[in-house]
Amino acid sequence: MGTGVVDNCGFKLHLTTNLRKFDVGIFWTGVQVAEFLVIPPKASSFKTYAYCDTSPVDKEEGKKYTDMQIFGSILHTHLTGSKVRILQFRGGEQIRTIAQDKYYDFNLQESRMLREPVTVRRGDVLITECTYNTENRSNITWGGLATTEEMCLAFMFYYPKNELLTCLSYVTARTASSVLNITGDTTEEIITSMWSWDWNQTLIDEVETKLRDADQDQVIGTNTAYKHFKGKKIPVIPKEKVARCSRMGENGGSVRLEGIAFALGASLLAVAWLLVGP
């Protein structure tokens, strides 16, 4: 650090005996990381889906389930992600889009608050839908921890806090090999087979549909245990509605904040232009 430079980095901790009524919890939902996730190359749009049934939450622990009030989220993919949205279903019907980002940018990830809290009741189903663009890639993109690999996740902020930590799902390698008519049921065998495929939009759409309609294995993680549930199905998802001049989620979706930054930047440029002159 140079002479005369003062470092103001840091944080403050505040203690109080005046506690709030509710504790806040965070759970993450989406596609189980490190399980089978495949995204074809040369795709202008390819969607993956994850299933979260809230029915088992707290049930094994014998605790009373309290409706979750979701008030914010962080949506997450890696470099090929272009859209993310969280859909809420009740009784088999979609009732709202909780959060969405139609212009996802890996370099602009942030916490986003909802205009008003959304109630999630026991038995509600949350669907995570991620859209990817791999037009600039010539090889398959697999799920994983590396930035060049992919994820499909959402971190949800809610109250009052319960036992829920994770609510994830995935298509097993065996299920994937069956629906895609691949010989072998290990990830390695699937990779070897799909590596030689001649990818085009017809094949890309076919793979998306078959994986969407395949059985999902669900993982519920709580403070005391992880539970696995088989045979979950992604419900029928209505076509995405196009809202004019808006990035708000339907019925109280999340607000994207870079519009504020854009307006501020435009204002600064205008001031600079007035000061300097044409």
Buried (B, 14 or more C-beta within 10 A) or exposed (E): EEEEEEEEEEEEEEEEEEEEEEEEBBBBBBBBBBBBBBBBBBBEBBBBBBBBBBEBBBBEEEEEBBEBBBBBBBBBBBBBBBBBBBBBBBEEEBBBBBBBBBEBEEEEEEEBBBEEBBEBEBBBBBBBBBBBBBEEBEEBBBBBEEEEBBBBBBBBBBBEBBBBBBBBBBBBBEBBBBBBEBEBBEBEBBBEBBEEBEBEEEBBBEBBEBBBEBBBBBBBBBEEEEEEBEEBEBBEBEEBEEEEEEBBBBBBBBBBBEEEEEEEEEEEEEEEEEEEEE
